[in-house]
Amino acid sequence: MFDWDDLRFFSTFVREGSLAAAARALGVEHATVARRIASLEASLNLKLVDRRGRIYELTADGIRVGEFAEQMSSTSFALQRFVGGEHDRIEGEVVISCPPAFLATLIAPNIGKLRERYPGLHIRMVGAKSTASLARKETDVAVLYARPEEAQVVARHLADLPFALYASERYLANHDSQDFVFIGYDQSMEHSQQQQWLRSHLAGRALVISSNDLRVQAQAAAGDGGLVLLPAFLAREYRLRRAPTGDTALSLPVWLAYHEDLRSAGKIRAVLDFLIQCLESPDEL
């Protein structure tokens, strides 16, 4: 027999691809991950990794055991979702993962209305700039800019969200278009569609202010810092005006997703209905 927890550590190592990444995901030291892998090897009497210092590479047996571990991990998370769903009861914790700007502007200001309807609900809101895993129960419900690719995830396309360039009224009054400078994401978000669109439209002009937070960018624009790429709801919050650049606005699809194992859970249905209203018809809440 082997220690199930050893298998959990090994499964995380296989999924993350390195000792350091697995240690970060598990919240432990990398030496703990290495020790757990060695313990699993001893229990199974199999060599699962080739060791080159801190660099571990999976052996053929390691790849196969990793596949079994992933199946068992998926089953474990499915059981957690089943138990956690509590089906007809609208109470307990629901984790919502969402871009921070959506949370702060459209969801958090209305969350009290949801709690008034269902006082037994406990809502944990996670401002996520990357995709949280629904299969591994990192979140219960996710709002995303791209359709999730995980198996057994139900996704609903809510809308296409337009982005455009905005600035403060004072900035636009005091600067000609050829003198415009820009506000955008920092290097941590360089891969995002918004940043790629902005880079393609700079036309030699400068990106002078950067932040990993879209609301901070909006605040910088409200402080006359330059032009910023925003959705209209965030521009309205900071009283920004659309810049006369002539550029075609970027449009991103907005998806609402959850794992199909939670489809019949009452608390998930209640939160989904609330989020749909927040994102589609916020004025009707």
MARVOLUM-911386 format. One record per residue (C-alpha): residue number from 1; x, y, z. Coordinates in Angstrom, 1 decimal, padded with zeros to 4 digits. Layout:
! MARVOLUM-911386
+-----+--------+--------+--------+
! num !      X !      Y !      Z !
+-----+--------+--------+--------+
! NUM !      X !      Y !      Z !
...
+-----+--------+--------+--------+
! end
This chain:
! MARVOLUM-911386
+-----+--------+--------+--------+
! num !      X !      Y !      Z !
+-----+--------+--------+--------+
!   1 !  000.0 !  000.0 !  000.0 !
!   2 !  001.0 !  003.6 ! -000.5 !
!   3 !  000.2 !  006.9 !  001.2 !
!   4 ! -002.6 !  008.6 ! -000.7 !
!   5 ! -001.0 !  012.0 !  000.2 !
!   6 !  002.2 !  011.0 ! -001.5 !
!   7 !  000.2 !  010.4 ! -004.6 !
!   8 ! -001.4 !  013.8 ! -004.3 !
!   9 !  002.0 !  015.4 ! -004.1 !
!  10 !  003.2 !  013.4 ! -007.1 !
!  11 !  000.1 !  014.3 ! -009.1 !
!  12 !  000.7 !  018.0 ! -008.4 !
!  13 !  004.3 !  017.7 ! -009.5 !
!  14 !  003.2 !  016.0 ! -012.8 !
!  15 !  000.7 !  018.7 ! -013.4 !
!  16 !  002.9 !  021.7 ! -012.6 !
!  17 !  006.0 !  020.3 ! -014.3 !
!  18 !  008.7 !  021.1 ! -011.6 !
!  19 !  009.5 !  020.7 ! -007.9 !
!  20 !  009.4 !  024.5 ! -007.4 !
!  21 !  006.0 !  024.9 ! -009.2 !
!  22 !  004.5 !  022.0 ! -007.3 !
!  23 !  005.8 !  023.4 ! -004.0 !
!  24 !  004.2 !  026.8 ! -004.7 !
!  25 !  000.9 !  025.1 ! -005.6 !
!  26 !  000.9 !  023.0 ! -002.5 !
!  27 !  002.3 !  025.8 ! -000.2 !
!  28 !  005.3 !  023.7 !  001.0 !
!  29 !  009.0 !  023.6 !  000.5 !
!  30 !  010.4 !  021.9 ! -002.6 !
!  31 !  012.2 !  019.4 ! -000.4 !
!  32 !  008.9 !  018.2 !  001.0 !
!  33 !  007.7 !  017.5 ! -002.6 !
!  34 !  010.9 !  015.6 ! -003.3 !
!  35 !  010.6 !  013.6 ! -000.1 !
!  36 !  007.0 !  012.7 ! -000.9 !
!  37 !  007.9 !  011.5 ! -004.4 !
!  38 !  010.7 !  009.4 ! -003.0 !
!  39 !  008.3 !  007.9 ! -000.5 !
!  40 !  005.8 !  007.0 ! -003.3 !
!  41 !  008.6 !  005.4 ! -005.3 !
!  42 !  009.6 !  003.2 ! -002.3 !
!  43 !  006.0 !  002.2 ! -001.7 !
!  44 !  005.4 !  001.3 ! -005.3 !
!  45 !  008.9 ! -000.1 ! -005.9 !
!  46 !  009.0 !  001.9 ! -009.1 !
!  47 !  011.4 !  004.7 ! -010.3 !
!  48 !  009.1 !  007.6 ! -011.2 !
!  49 !  011.6 !  010.3 ! -011.9 !
!  50 !  015.2 !  010.7 ! -013.2 !
!  51 !  017.0 !  013.1 ! -010.9 !
!  52 !  019.5 !  015.7 ! -012.0 !
!  53 !  020.0 !  017.8 ! -009.0 !
!  54 !  016.7 !  019.7 ! -008.5 !
!  55 !  015.6 !  018.9 ! -012.1 !
!  56 !  013.3 !  015.9 ! -012.1 !
!  57 !  012.1 !  014.2 ! -015.3 !
!  58 !  009.4 !  011.6 ! -015.5 !
!  59 !  010.3 !  008.1 ! -016.4 !
!  60 !  008.0 !  005.9 ! -018.5 !
!  61 !  006.6 !  004.5 ! -015.2 !
!  62 !  006.3 !  008.0 ! -013.8 !
!  63 !  004.2 !  009.1 ! -016.8 !
!  64 !  001.9 !  006.1 ! -016.4 !
!  65 !  001.5 !  006.6 ! -012.6 !
!  66 !  000.9 !  010.3 ! -013.3 !
!  67 ! -002.0 !  009.3 ! -015.5 !
!  68 ! -003.5 !  007.1 ! -012.8 !
!  69 ! -002.9 !  009.9 ! -010.2 !
!  70 ! -004.7 !  012.5 ! -012.4 !
!  71 ! -007.7 !  010.1 ! -012.7 !
!  72 ! -007.9 !  009.6 ! -009.0 !
!  73 ! -007.5 !  013.3 ! -008.4 !
!  74 ! -010.3 !  014.1 ! -010.7 !
!  75 ! -012.5 !  011.6 ! -008.9 !
!  76 ! -011.6 !  013.1 ! -005.6 !
!  77 ! -012.6 !  016.6 ! -006.8 !
!  78 ! -015.8 !  015.2 ! -008.2 !
!  79 ! -016.7 !  013.8 ! -004.8 !
!  80 ! -015.9 !  017.2 ! -003.2 !
!  81 ! -018.1 !  019.0 ! -005.7 !
!  82 ! -021.0 !  016.5 ! -005.1 !
!  83 ! -020.8 !  016.8 ! -001.3 !
!  84 ! -020.2 !  020.6 ! -001.5 !
!  85 ! -023.0 !  021.2 ! -003.9 !
!  86 ! -025.6 !  020.3 ! -001.2 !
!  87 ! -028.1 !  020.3 ! -004.1 !
!  88 ! -031.3 !  021.9 ! -003.0 !
!  89 ! -030.0 !  023.9 !  000.0 !
!  90 ! -029.1 !  027.5 ! -000.9 !
!  91 ! -026.4 !  027.9 !  001.8 !
!  92 ! -022.7 !  027.4 !  002.3 !
!  93 ! -019.7 !  028.9 !  000.5 !
!  94 ! -019.6 !  029.6 ! -003.2 !
!  95 ! -016.3 !  030.8 ! -004.8 !
!  96 ! -016.6 !  033.3 ! -007.7 !
!  97 ! -013.5 !  033.8 ! -009.9 !
!  98 ! -013.7 !  036.9 ! -012.0 !
!  99 ! -011.6 !  039.7 ! -013.6 !
! 100 ! -011.1 !  042.2 ! -010.8 !
! 101 ! -012.8 !  045.1 ! -012.6 !
! 102 ! -016.0 !  043.1 ! -013.0 !
! 103 ! -015.9 !  042.2 ! -009.3 !
! 104 ! -015.3 !  045.7 ! -008.1 !
! 105 ! -017.7 !  047.6 ! -010.4 !
! 106 ! -020.5 !  045.2 ! -011.3 !
! 107 ! -020.6 !  042.4 ! -008.7 !
! 108 ! -019.3 !  043.5 ! -005.3 !
! 109 ! -021.7 !  046.6 ! -005.1 !
! 110 ! -024.7 !  044.3 ! -005.6 !
! 111 ! -023.6 !  041.3 ! -003.4 !
! 112 ! -025.7 !  042.5 ! -000.5 !
! 113 ! -028.8 !  042.0 ! -002.5 !
! 114 ! -027.9 !  038.3 ! -003.0 !
! 115 ! -027.2 !  037.9 !  000.7 !
! 116 ! -030.6 !  039.4 !  001.5 !
! 117 ! -032.3 !  036.8 ! -000.7 !
! 118 ! -030.2 !  033.9 !  000.6 !
! 119 ! -028.7 !  034.7 !  004.1 !
! 120 ! -027.2 !  031.3 !  004.3 !
! 121 ! -024.8 !  031.9 !  001.5 !
! 122 ! -021.2 !  032.8 !  002.1 !
! 123 ! -019.6 !  034.3 ! -001.0 !
! 124 ! -015.8 !  034.3 ! -001.6 !
! 125 ! -014.9 !  036.6 ! -004.5 !
! 126 ! -011.5 !  036.1 ! -006.1 !
! 127 ! -010.2 !  038.7 ! -008.5 !
! 128 ! -008.4 !  036.5 ! -011.0 !
! 129 ! -006.3 !  037.7 ! -014.0 !
! 130 ! -005.7 !  034.0 ! -015.0 !
! 131 ! -008.0 !  031.1 ! -015.4 !
! 132 ! -008.8 !  029.2 ! -012.1 !
! 133 ! -009.5 !  025.5 ! -012.5 !
! 134 ! -013.1 !  024.5 ! -012.2 !
! 135 ! -012.2 !  020.8 ! -012.4 !
! 136 ! -009.7 !  021.0 ! -009.5 !
! 137 ! -012.2 !  023.1 ! -007.4 !
! 138 ! -010.1 !  026.2 ! -007.4 !
! 139 ! -013.4 !  028.0 ! -008.0 !
! 140 ! -017.1 !  027.1 ! -008.2 !
! 141 ! -018.1 !  029.7 ! -010.8 !
! 142 ! -015.9 !  031.6 ! -013.2 !
! 143 ! -016.3 !  034.7 ! -015.4 !
! 144 ! -013.8 !  034.5 ! -018.3 !
! 145 ! -012.8 !  036.3 ! -021.5 !
! 146 ! -012.2 !  032.9 ! -023.2 !
! 147 ! -014.3 !  029.8 ! -023.3 !
! 148 ! -012.8 !  027.3 ! -020.8 !
! 149 ! -011.2 !  024.2 ! -022.3 !
! 150 ! -011.5 !  021.9 ! -019.3 !
! 151 ! -013.6 !  018.8 ! -019.7 !
! 152 ! -017.0 !  018.6 ! -018.1 !
! 153 ! -017.3 !  022.4 ! -017.8 !
! 154 ! -020.6 !  024.1 ! -018.7 !
! 155 ! -020.0 !  027.5 ! -020.3 !
! 156 ! -022.5 !  030.2 ! -021.3 !
! 157 ! -021.6 !  033.1 ! -023.6 !
! 158 ! -023.1 !  036.1 ! -022.0 !
! 159 ! -022.1 !  039.0 ! -024.2 !
! 160 ! -019.3 !  040.5 ! -026.3 !
! 161 ! -017.7 !  043.3 ! -024.2 !
! 162 ! -016.4 !  046.3 ! -026.2 !
! 163 ! -013.2 !  048.1 ! -025.2 !
! 164 ! -012.2 !  051.5 ! -026.4 !
! 165 ! -009.6 !  054.2 ! -025.7 !
! 166 ! -010.6 !  056.7 ! -023.0 !
! 167 ! -009.1 !  059.7 ! -021.3 !
! 168 ! -010.1 !  062.5 ! -019.0 !
! 169 ! -011.9 !  065.5 ! -020.5 !
! 170 ! -009.0 !  067.7 ! -019.4 !
! 171 ! -006.4 !  065.5 ! -021.0 !
! 172 ! -008.3 !  065.4 ! -024.3 !
! 173 ! -008.7 !  069.2 ! -024.3 !
! 174 ! -005.0 !  069.9 ! -023.7 !
! 175 ! -003.4 !  067.4 ! -026.1 !
! 176 ! -003.5 !  066.8 ! -029.8 !
! 177 ! -003.9 !  063.3 ! -031.0 !
! 178 ! -000.3 !  063.0 ! -032.2 !
! 179 !  000.8 !  063.8 ! -028.7 !
! 180 ! -001.3 !  061.2 ! -026.9 !
! 181 !  000.5 !  058.8 ! -024.6 !
! 182 ! -000.9 !  055.6 ! -023.2 !
! 183 ! -001.6 !  053.6 ! -020.1 !
! 184 ! -001.6 !  049.8 ! -020.2 !
! 185 ! -000.7 !  046.6 ! -018.4 !
! 186 !  002.7 !  045.8 ! -017.1 !
! 187 !  004.9 !  042.8 ! -018.1 !
! 188 !  002.8 !  040.3 ! -016.0 !
! 189 ! -000.2 !  040.9 ! -018.4 !
! 190 !  001.8 !  041.3 ! -021.7 !
! 191 !  000.1 !  038.2 ! -023.1 !
! 192 ! -003.5 !  039.5 ! -022.6 !
! 193 ! -005.6 !  040.3 ! -025.6 !
! 194 ! -006.1 !  043.9 ! -024.4 !
! 195 ! -002.4 !  044.6 ! -024.1 !
! 196 ! -001.7 !  043.0 ! -027.5 !
! 197 ! -004.4 !  045.2 ! -029.1 !
! 198 ! -002.9 !  048.3 ! -027.4 !
! 199 !  000.6 !  047.5 ! -028.6 !
! 200 ! -000.6 !  047.1 ! -032.1 !
! 201 ! -002.2 !  050.6 ! -032.0 !
! 202 !  000.5 !  052.6 ! -030.4 !
! 203 !  002.0 !  053.6 ! -033.8 !
! 204 !  005.2 !  054.7 ! -032.2 !
! 205 !  003.6 !  056.6 ! -029.3 !
! 206 !  004.7 !  055.9 ! -025.8 !
! 207 !  003.3 !  053.5 ! -023.1 !
! 208 !  004.2 !  055.7 ! -020.1 !
! 209 !  002.2 !  054.3 ! -017.2 !
! 210 !  001.6 !  050.6 ! -016.5 !
! 211 ! -000.1 !  048.5 ! -013.9 !
! 212 ! -001.3 !  044.9 ! -013.5 !
! 213 ! -004.7 !  046.3 ! -012.3 !
! 214 ! -007.2 !  047.7 ! -014.8 !
! 215 ! -008.9 !  049.9 ! -012.2 !
! 216 ! -005.5 !  051.5 ! -011.3 !
! 217 ! -005.1 !  052.2 ! -015.0 !
! 218 ! -008.5 !  053.9 ! -015.1 !
! 219 ! -007.6 !  056.0 ! -012.0 !
! 220 ! -004.4 !  057.0 ! -013.7 !
! 221 ! -006.4 !  058.1 ! -016.8 !
! 222 ! -008.8 !  060.1 ! -014.6 !
! 223 ! -005.7 !  061.8 ! -013.2 !
! 224 ! -004.8 !  063.0 ! -016.7 !
! 225 ! -002.2 !  060.4 ! -017.3 !
! 226 ! -003.1 !  059.5 ! -020.9 !
! 227 ! -005.3 !  057.2 ! -022.9 !
! 228 ! -006.4 !  053.8 ! -021.5 !
! 229 ! -008.1 !  050.8 ! -023.0 !
! 230 ! -011.3 !  050.1 ! -021.0 !
! 231 ! -014.8 !  048.6 ! -021.1 !
! 232 ! -017.5 !  051.3 ! -021.1 !
! 233 ! -018.8 !  050.5 ! -017.6 !
! 234 ! -015.4 !  051.2 ! -016.1 !
! 235 ! -014.9 !  054.4 ! -018.2 !
! 236 ! -018.3 !  055.7 ! -016.9 !
! 237 ! -017.3 !  055.0 ! -013.3 !
! 238 ! -014.3 !  057.3 ! -013.7 !
! 239 ! -016.1 !  059.9 ! -015.9 !
! 240 ! -013.7 !  059.3 ! -018.8 !
! 241 ! -014.5 !  060.3 ! -022.4 !
! 242 ! -013.9 !  058.2 ! -025.4 !
! 243 ! -010.8 !  059.4 ! -027.3 !
! 244 ! -011.3 !  060.5 ! -030.9 !
! 245 ! -008.6 !  058.2 ! -032.3 !
! 246 ! -010.6 !  056.5 ! -035.0 !
! 247 ! -009.4 !  053.1 ! -033.8 !
! 248 ! -011.8 !  050.2 ! -034.0 !
! 249 ! -012.7 !  049.0 ! -030.5 !
! 250 ! -011.6 !  045.7 ! -029.2 !
! 251 ! -014.4 !  043.3 ! -028.3 !
! 252 ! -013.9 !  040.3 ! -025.9 !
! 253 ! -016.4 !  037.5 ! -025.3 !
! 254 ! -017.6 !  037.1 ! -021.7 !
! 255 ! -018.2 !  033.5 ! -020.6 !
! 256 ! -019.9 !  032.3 ! -017.4 !
! 257 ! -018.7 !  028.8 ! -016.5 !
! 258 ! -019.1 !  026.1 ! -013.8 !
! 259 ! -018.5 !  022.3 ! -013.5 !
! 260 ! -021.4 !  020.1 ! -014.7 !
! 261 ! -021.3 !  018.2 ! -011.4 !
! 262 ! -022.7 !  021.4 ! -009.8 !
! 263 ! -025.5 !  021.9 ! -012.3 !
! 264 ! -028.2 !  020.8 ! -009.9 !
! 265 ! -026.8 !  022.5 ! -006.8 !
! 266 ! -029.3 !  025.1 ! -005.5 !
! 267 ! -026.6 !  027.5 ! -004.3 !
! 268 ! -024.8 !  027.4 ! -007.6 !
! 269 ! -028.1 !  028.1 ! -009.5 !
! 270 ! -028.8 !  031.1 ! -007.2 !
! 271 ! -025.3 !  032.5 ! -007.8 !
! 272 ! -025.4 !  032.0 ! -011.5 !
! 273 ! -028.8 !  033.8 ! -011.8 !
! 274 ! -027.3 !  036.7 ! -009.8 !
! 275 ! -024.2 !  036.9 ! -011.9 !
! 276 ! -026.1 !  036.8 ! -015.2 !
! 277 ! -028.2 !  039.7 ! -013.9 !
! 278 ! -025.1 !  041.6 ! -012.8 !
! 279 ! -023.4 !  041.2 ! -016.1 !
! 280 ! -026.3 !  041.5 ! -018.5 !
! 281 ! -028.8 !  043.8 ! -016.7 !
! 282 ! -027.1 !  045.5 ! -013.7 !
! 283 ! -029.7 !  048.3 ! -013.5 !
! 284 ! -032.5 !  045.8 ! -012.8 !
! 285 ! -031.0 !  044.4 ! -009.6 !
+-----+--------+--------+--------+
! end
